[in-house]
Amino acid sequence: MYQRSNDEACGTCFNIASYCFLTHLLAKHCDLEPYEFLYYKGNCHIYKEHVENIKIQLTREPYEFPTLEIANMRENIEDYCEEDFIIHNYKHHESIKYVMVP
């Protein structure tokens, strides 16, 4: 995926998670194995209101990646629902609150 512009503090984590879900969903629906999600970004920016929280985030040791299981194969890709997605071994740090910058 190429993204023209990205708010590194508020957008990156959400984008990675949602597009990885989509990658897995498309693979499952096409009876394939997901391999990798490639993410290219253009204008990456950190707002000054986010700098202190980014410093905290950078000190955190990442956990092992969770795994995703898609429990059902639907006939129509639009018929998948939240219950079809099972996340195993998801661990996270305490949340960091970022303000949205208009």
PERATA-V878896 format. One line per field, one symbol per residue. psi: psi as a letter, one per 20 degrees, with the letter a starting at -180 (. if undefined). Layout:
psi=???
This chain:
psi=pppgqpohghhgggggghhhgggggggghjlrpqfqopopqenpqpqhiigghhgghiippqrqqrqppohqoqgphiiqrhiipppqloqqrqqppqqpp.
